[in-house]
Amino acid sequence: MSFGRYLHTASVLTNGKVLVAGGYGASGFLNTAELYEPSTGLWTTT
């Protein structure tokens, strides 16, 4: 994950990836989203 976040949403997609969006970080509100691939442990910024 590029930024630590809290009060975000996380949804498991039909392809098994996890979409994490929004929330708050150290600098305030985050209007970004990232995809997590559990099989590789890698995060991708969307």
Contact map, one row per residue, 1 for C-alpha under 8 A:
1111000000000000000000000000000001010000001100
1111000000000000000000000000000000000000001010
1111100000000000000000001000000000000000000000
1111110000000000000000001100000000000000000000
0011111100000000000000111100010000000000000000
0001111100000000000000111000000000000000000000
0000111110000000000001110000000000000000000000
0000111111000000000111110000000000000000000000
0000001111100000001111100000000000000000000000
0000000111110000011110000000000000000000000000
0000000011111000011100000000000000000000000000
0000000001111101111000000000000000000000000000
0000000000111111111000000000000000000000000000
0000000000011111100000000000000000000000000000
0000000000001111100000000000000000000000000000
0000000000011111110000000000000000001100000000
0000000000011111111000000000000000111100000000
0000000001111001111100000000000000111100000000
0000000011111000111110000000000011110000000000
0000000111100000011111000000000011110000000000
0000000111000000001111100000001111000000000000
0000001110000000000111110000111110000000000000
0000111110000000000011111000111000000000000000
0000111100000000000001111111110000000000000000
0011110000000000000000111111110000000000000000
0001100000000000000000011111000000000000000000
0000000000000000000000011111100000000000000000
0000000000000000000000011111110000000000000000
0000000000000000000001111011111000000000000000
0000100000000000000001111001111100000000000000
0000000000000000000011100000111110000000000000
0000000000000000000011000000011111000000000011
0000000000000000001111000000001111100000000011
1000000000000000001110000000000111110000001111
0000000000000000111100000000000011111000001111
1000000000000000111100000000000001111100111100
0000000000000001110000000000000000111111111000
0000000000000001110000000000000000011111110000
0000000000000000000000000000000000001111100000
0000000000000000000000000000000000001111110000
0000000000000000000000000000000000011111111000
0000000000000000000000000000000000011101111100
1100000000000000000000000000000001111000111110
1000000000000000000000000000000001110000011111
0100000000000000000000000000000111100000001111
0000000000000000000000000000000111100000000111
